[in-house]
C-alpha cells in the first residue's frame, strides 16, 4: 500500500514534469504539436489532452471534481486551443497537489467503487492502488510525449525523481 507521502510527492512530480513537457511543446508550432507521430494517441496535442482528461476522470472519482465530458475516444479533442490546454493543465495540476496535501491516510485504506466507461463495467478496487495507477498513467503518457518531443528536436529537462529533491520540490 502507498502512503500519503507517495501521493504528495507524485502530485508534485506530475506538476514538475508537465511544466517541463509543456515548456518544450510550447516551442513547437501548432502544426508540429498536432502532427501525427505514430504514438498511441497520435500527436503531442492529442496525448496531452488525453492525459488531462484521464487526470480529471480519476480526480472526479477520488475527490468529486467535475467529471470530464466524453470518454477515451473524445479525450484527445477535449481542449482544441493550445493556450487554453496549457492553462487548464496548470490549474488542474494545482487541484491534484491540493488534493494530495489534504489526503487522509485512512482514505487510502478503503475501496472505491466506480464505473469504467472503457471496460463498460463497475469495479471495486483499493483506493491506494487506484491512486498509484493515476500517477503511473501520467508517467506512461508523459513518456510518450517526451519521445515525440525528442523526435521533434526538443530536449526535455530532467525526469528523475531524485532531481526533485535536489531542487527542493519535495
KOLTORBA-561940 format. One record per residue (C-alpha): residue in three letters; z, y, x. Coordinates in steps of 0.05 Angstrom, whole numbers, padded with zeros to 5 digits, always signed. Each point is the difference from the previous one (the first is absolute). Example, Ala and Ser with C-alpha at 12.3 -4.5 7.8 and 13.67 -1.06 7.14 Angstrom:
BEGIN
Ala+00156-00090+00246;Ser-00013+00069+00027;
***
This chain:
BEGIN
Unk+00000+00000+00000;Unk-00016+00070+00024;Unk+00054+00054+00004;Unk-00003+00072-00025;Unk-00012+00023+00072;Unk-00064-00040+00001;Unk-00026+00036-00062;Unk+00020+00068+00028;Unk-00033-00013+00067;Unk-00064-00025-00031;Unk-00003+00058-00050;Unk+00000+00047+00060;Unk-00049-00045+00038;Unk-00046+00004-00061;Unk+00003+00076+00000;Unk-00010+00005+00076;Unk-00060-00046+00000;Unk-00032+00033-00061;Unk+00005+00067+00036;Unk-00032-00034+00061;Unk-00058-00030-00038;Unk-00012+00057-00048;Unk-00001+00047+00059;Unk-00056-00041+00032;Unk-00038-00008-00065;Unk+00004+00075-00011;Unk-00043+00010+00062;Unk-00057-00041-00032;Unk-00050+00027-00049;Unk+00008-00020-00072;Unk-00062-00043+00007;Unk+00031-00037+00060;Unk+00065-00012-00038;Unk-00040-00029-00058;Unk-00049-00040+00042;Unk+00001-00074-00016;Unk+00026-00036+00062;Unk+00008-00072-00021;Unk+00075+00002-00011;Unk+00032-00034-00060;Unk-00004+00065-00041;Unk-00061+00026+00037;Unk+00016+00069+00025;Unk+00057+00040+00029;Unk+00005+00042-00063;Unk+00001-00060-00046;Unk+00051-00038+00041;Unk+00046+00061+00004;Unk-00007+00008-00076;Unk+00018-00073-00011;Unk+00060+00006+00046;Unk+00028+00060-00039;Unk-00013-00037-00065;Unk+00037-00061+00026;Unk+00060+00041+00021;Unk+00001+00033-00068;Unk-00001-00066-00037;Unk+00057-00028+00041;Unk+00041+00063-00006;Unk-00012-00001-00075;Unk+00030-00069+00000;Unk+00057+00017+00047;Unk+00019+00070-00022;Unk-00034+00015-00065;Unk-00048+00052+00029;Unk-00064+00013-00038;Unk-00045-00061-00006;Unk-00068+00011+00032;Unk-00061-00006-00044;Unk-00044-00061+00002;Unk+00005-00062+00042;Unk-00023-00022+00068;Unk-00075+00010-00015;Unk+00013+00072-00021;Unk+00049+00013+00057;Unk-00055+00017+00050;Unk-00023+00061-00041;Unk+00067+00025-00025;Unk-00005+00067+00038;Unk-00071+00023+00014;Unk+00016+00066+00036;Unk+00021-00007+00073;Unk+00048+00060+00001;Unk+00032-00025-00064;Unk+00007-00070+00029;Unk+00035+00028+00062;Unk+00048+00041-00043;Unk+00016-00057-00046;Unk+00011-00048+00058;Unk+00048+00048+00036;Unk+00038+00014-00064;Unk+00006-00074-00017;Unk+00023-00017+00070;Unk+00059+00047-00013;Unk+00013-00036-00065;Unk+00005-00066+00037;Unk+00046+00029+00053;Unk+00047+00030-00052;Unk+00001-00066-00038;Unk+00016-00039+00064;Unk+00054+00050+00019;Unk+00034-00009-00068;Unk-00009-00076-00001;Unk+00062-00039-00019;Unk+00007-00065+00041;Unk+00021-00037-00063;Unk-00066+00017-00033;Unk-00036-00040+00055;Unk+00041-00061-00018;Unk-00029-00006-00070;Unk-00065-00024-00028;Unk-00056+00041-00030;Unk-00043-00024-00058;Unk-00068+00033-00003;Unk-00070-00011-00026;Unk-00056-00007+00051;Unk-00067+00024-00026;Unk-00034-00033+00060;Unk+00029-00068-00016;Unk+00003+00012-00076;Unk+00070-00029+00000;Unk+00073+00020-00001;Unk+00042-00014+00062;Unk+00074+00002+00016;Unk+00012+00007+00074;Unk+00057+00024+00046;Unk-00002+00075+00007;Unk+00011-00002+00075;Unk-00063-00042+00006;Unk-00041+00047-00043;Unk+00023+00060+00040;Unk-00019-00035+00065;Unk-00067-00017-00032;Unk-00013+00073-00018;Unk+00011+00021+00072;Unk-00041-00058+00026;Unk-00057+00018-00048;Unk+00000+00071+00029;Unk-00003-00025+00071;Unk-00056-00049-00016;Unk-00046+00053-00031;Unk+00018+00053+00051;Unk-00022-00049+00053;Unk-00068-00004-00035;Unk-00004+00076-00002;Unk+00020+00004+00074;Unk-00058-00047+00017;Unk-00049+00041-00041;Unk+00023+00065+00031;Unk-00007-00030+00069;Unk-00071-00023-00018;Unk-00014+00071-00023;Unk+00020+00027+00069;Unk+00070+00022-00016;Unk+00062-00018+00041;Unk+00061-00009-00044;Unk+00067+00010+00033;Unk+00054-00050+00015;Unk+00018-00050-00054;Unk+00059-00036+00033;Unk+00067+00003-00036;Unk+00040+00009+00065;Unk-00039+00065+00012;Unk+00030+00028-00064;Unk+00069-00009+00029;Unk-00022+00037+00063;Unk-00026+00057-00043;Unk+00064+00003-00039;Unk-00035-00017-00066;Unk+00051-00055-00017;
***
